[in-house]
Amino acid sequence: MDMIYSELGRTGLNVSRCCLGTMTWGKQNTQDEGFEQMDYAISRGINFFDVAEMYAIPPTAETYGTTETIIGNWFAARGNRQDVILASKILGRSDAVHARPGMGVDQCRQTPAQIDLAVEQSLKRLQTDYIDLYQLHWPDRKAPIFSRKPSITEMRDDDMEPLADILMSLQRHVEKGNIRHIGVSNETPWGVMKFIAESEAKGLPRMASIQNVYSLVARQFEEGLDEVCMREDVSMLSYSPLAQGYLTGKYRNGALPPGARKTLFNRLDRYETSRGQASINAHVALAEELGVDPAQFAIRFCDTRDFMTSTIIGATTMDQLKTCIDAFSIDWTDEMEQRVGQLYAEYRGPCT
Ligand SMILES: NC(=O)c1ccc[n+]([C@@H]2O[C@H](COP(=O)([O-])OP(=O)(O)OC[C@H]3O[C@@H](n4cnc5c(N)ncnc54)[C@H](OP(=O)(O)O)[C@@H]3O)[C@@H](O)[C@H]2O)c1
């Protein structure tokens, strides 16, 4: 089936419903494998790629920037920058100061100077003069993200970078043509609403999208963000639709397949609570009972949500990539919807 496209926020850009994730290239995958994935994705009608300055994963000083470099080398080799709507991201607050050489800072923050350096470095690695969608990878403040909830006192006492100041820094790059549109990632309902309010009050660029975790077992987006995004025309881009591989069933009964992310890096803890594991097993069993590949079932579930603009897939082999892209054309039946609804009522998407 032909690829389908949806508008990204209010940008006028039409992005493919399947977005190509890239974060394994430069560690788990080689540059040649990344090139093969990008060539194949383009041949299937995918026009939307997602990267970050931080990639490849796991994030270290050695892997920092390697995925952007691979994409930049591919643009140079193919001469096709115009064929891709490219999303990248700036680090949120973190200790990854190797990303800010020469600045003498003790933390990554979304300050004007750090934003300037991050944009400059990304453009250089990507061998381009513009990024279509520049996302804040996670907030520059203490906020309930990545399964961690700071206390109210910690959040209140935090010296967060004012959101209007972040928007003003981004505006300078929009004006220069370095970045075309902006988005958030791992954001909360308050963060999205506050960014929009500041943009509207001060005439600053407006967040076009939010990139948050979402899958059969991680449905917290539906607890407030869905309404914010619908009312404010902010596009939802879901990451980890397979719960980092768990929803394929490959790790069932403690299996550790050679070369798989968990086997190599063992950092999938969000999914490793007893309720998380029970919910994952129930969804994999449901797909099998219905005669559908569990990976395709999980991806098509994301794609069929009425708030979804694009689902970001990830693959480490060409077979996986084909399976993931083919998922966008499987039938999503009333029975599937109803049975998934029953599991949601039972588990409430337990992997926050
Ligand atoms: N904004 C953020 O904070 C954030 C966070 C995470 C991801 N992302 C973005 O979202 C993209 C996708 O995230 P994700 O990689 O976590 O997505 P995912 O779909 O949950 O997991 C993808 C992984 O599952 C395994 N897999 C894929 N298809 C398979 C199949 N058919 N059979 C068996 N295993 C299969 C592969 O890993 P193995 O081969 O290693 O098992 C693959 O790398 C990333 O590349 C990145 O662009 C963003």
The ligand as an SDF file (V2000), in Angstrom:
LIG
                    3D

 48 52  0  0  0  0  0  0  0  0999 V2000
   12.5940   11.4560   22.0950 N   0  0  0  0  0  0  0  0  0  0  0  0
   13.0620   10.4410   22.7810 C   0  0  0  0  0  0  0  0  0  0  0  0
   13.3950   10.5750   23.9700 O   0  0  0  0  0  0  0  0  0  0  0  0
   13.2300    9.1190   22.1010 C   0  0  0  0  0  0  0  0  0  0  0  0
   13.4620    7.9520   22.8740 C   0  0  0  0  0  0  0  0  0  0  0  0
   13.5690    6.7380   22.2000 C   0  0  0  0  0  0  0  0  0  0  0  0
   13.4700    6.6940   20.8250 C   0  0  0  0  0  0  0  0  0  0  0  0
   13.2690    7.8450   20.0940 N   0  0  0  0  0  0  0  0  0  0  0  0
   13.1700    7.8270   18.6140 C   0  0  0  0  0  0  0  0  0  0  0  0
   12.2780    6.7890   18.2260 O   0  0  0  0  0  0  0  0  0  0  0  0
   12.9490    5.8370   17.3990 C   0  0  0  0  0  0  0  0  0  0  0  0
   12.3690    4.4670   17.6770 C   0  0  0  0  0  0  0  0  0  0  0  0
   12.5530    4.1500   19.0510 O   0  0  0  0  0  0  0  0  0  0  0  0
   12.8160    2.6620   19.4940 P   0  0  0  0  0  0  0  0  0  0  0  0
   13.9910    2.1440   18.7210 O   0  0  0  0  0  0  0  0  0  0  0  0
   12.8720    2.6130   20.9710 O   0  0  0  0  0  0  0  0  0  0  0  0
   11.4870    1.9510   18.9050 O   0  0  0  0  0  0  0  0  0  0  0  0
   10.8590    0.5080   19.1350 P   0  0  0  0  0  0  0  0  0  0  0  0
   10.0320    0.2630   17.9360 O   0  0  0  0  0  0  0  0  0  0  0  0
   10.1860    0.4240   20.4410 O   0  0  0  0  0  0  0  0  0  0  0  0
   12.0990   -0.5000   19.1730 O   0  0  0  0  0  0  0  0  0  0  0  0
   12.8680   -0.7160   18.0220 C   0  0  0  0  0  0  0  0  0  0  0  0
   13.7640   -1.9010   18.2530 C   0  0  0  0  0  0  0  0  0  0  0  0
   13.0070   -3.1090   18.3510 O   0  0  0  0  0  0  0  0  0  0  0  0
   13.6700   -4.1660   17.6690 C   0  0  0  0  0  0  0  0  0  0  0  0
   12.8270   -4.5550   16.5370 N   0  0  0  0  0  0  0  0  0  0  0  0
   12.2670   -3.7700   15.5850 C   0  0  0  0  0  0  0  0  0  0  0  0
   11.5120   -4.4790   14.7290 N   0  0  0  0  0  0  0  0  0  0  0  0
   11.5840   -5.7550   15.1280 C   0  0  0  0  0  0  0  0  0  0  0  0
   11.0230   -6.9540   14.6440 C   0  0  0  0  0  0  0  0  0  0  0  0
   10.2190   -6.9650   13.5710 N   0  0  0  0  0  0  0  0  0  0  0  0
   11.3140   -8.1010   15.3140 N   0  0  0  0  0  0  0  0  0  0  0  0
   12.0980   -8.0960   16.3920 C   0  0  0  0  0  0  0  0  0  0  0  0
   12.6850   -6.9840   16.8990 N   0  0  0  0  0  0  0  0  0  0  0  0
   12.4190   -5.8280   16.2800 C   0  0  0  0  0  0  0  0  0  0  0  0
   15.0040   -3.6060   17.2080 C   0  0  0  0  0  0  0  0  0  0  0  0
   15.9780   -3.7240   18.2570 O   0  0  0  0  0  0  0  0  0  0  0  0
   16.9260   -4.9980   18.4810 P   0  0  0  0  0  0  0  0  0  0  0  0
   17.2520   -5.5800   17.1310 O   0  0  0  0  0  0  0  0  0  0  0  0
   18.0820   -4.4670   19.2200 O   0  0  0  0  0  0  0  0  0  0  0  0
   16.1080   -5.9440   19.3070 O   0  0  0  0  0  0  0  0  0  0  0  0
   14.7110   -2.1210   17.0750 C   0  0  0  0  0  0  0  0  0  0  0  0
   15.8480   -1.3000   17.1730 O   0  0  0  0  0  0  0  0  0  0  0  0
   14.4300    6.0370   17.7070 C   0  0  0  0  0  0  0  0  0  0  0  0
   15.3100    5.6260   16.6870 O   0  0  0  0  0  0  0  0  0  0  0  0
   14.4860    7.5220   17.9030 C   0  0  0  0  0  0  0  0  0  0  0  0
   14.5270    8.1800   16.6380 O   0  0  0  0  0  0  0  0  0  0  0  0
   13.1320    9.0380   20.7330 C   0  0  0  0  0  0  0  0  0  0  0  0
  1  2  1  0
  2  3  2  0
  2  4  1  0
  4  5  1  0
  4 48  2  0
  5  6  2  0
  6  7  1  0
  7  8  2  0
  8  9  1  0
  8 48  1  0
  9 10  1  0
  9 46  1  0
 10 11  1  0
 11 12  1  0
 11 44  1  0
 12 13  1  0
 13 14  1  0
 14 15  2  0
 14 16  1  0
 14 17  1  0
 17 18  1  0
 18 19  2  0
 18 20  1  0
 18 21  1  0
 21 22  1  0
 22 23  1  0
 23 24  1  0
 23 42  1  0
 24 25  1  0
 25 26  1  0
 25 36  1  0
 26 27  1  0
 26 35  1  0
 27 28  2  0
 28 29  1  0
 29 30  1  0
 29 35  2  0
 30 31  1  0
 30 32  2  0
 32 33  1  0
 33 34  2  0
 34 35  1  0
 36 37  1  0
 36 42  1  0
 37 38  1  0
 38 39  2  0
 38 40  1  0
 38 41  1  0
 42 43  1  0
 44 45  1  0
 44 46  1  0
 46 47  1  0
M  CHG  2   8   1  16  -1
M  END
$$$$
